[in-house]
């Protein structure tokens, strides 16, 4: 798990405008980001629209990216699904396909008890030899500190992807579980804060479009250049908050297209940038980022 560090794009999954999985574009965006020097990849999570896809499509996306990466950087696969059975199937597939780590949100939709969540992570983690990164995100329900502590005690659970605004917990996790337990900050608009509280790396949507800016931010934080880091975070936040008022994943895909790696469209009911007016407004906001 120690190989996972730095700036890790939660890779978008390209679909055609009609909604079909587009593996040709998936290969192209993977090559593009490798060319940008990203440190690792995170697949089929929230940004990767994992819950929009069938298990078979998720497997195809994972196989395609792993084939394109060909061992050059570590790859973590989000395998979360609603039942232990389905998640174990995705986890064992990820291991067989050559992934380096797995990650999962807790089971969603029903209000599962802490014991059920614990048994989910125990069974999924035991099903492979890969390190498991627990994923805390309010979208998938509450995951309190007590439960995180119990999950961290499962053999093979090696870290947490922390995508909630309560960053004081990052420090608590670091203090309580030591440096061997990896922490990935998942809110791109608070990357600086995540790192300041002790995160080892960043996983998120916007590292698909500005990985270089965030690599500078990581370096500035590591070297104690706080003002520089603040300026970089403020710059990134302009485009993040502009897109959050609209369709963030679709915006990331459009912008990647302008950068030379057409990432296609999002699956409905997510919207896409389809009119020239919408696209022009996004272009203006993105241009402002370079000023
Ligand atoms: C993933 O794909 O699983 C993630 O990386 C999640 C992190 C993203 N959060 C959500 C809710 O999708 O990158 C963030 C997020 O898009 C960004 O911080 C803007 O809010």
Boltz pocket constraint, residues with backbone or C-beta under 6 A from the ligand:
constraints:
  - pocket:
      binder: B
      contacts: [[A, 10], [A, 45], [A, 46], [A, 47], [A, 48], [A, 139], [A, 163], [A, 186], [A, 187], [A, 188], [A, 189], [A, 203], [A, 204], [A, 205], [A, 206], [A, 240], [A, 244], [A, 248]]
      max_distance: 6.0
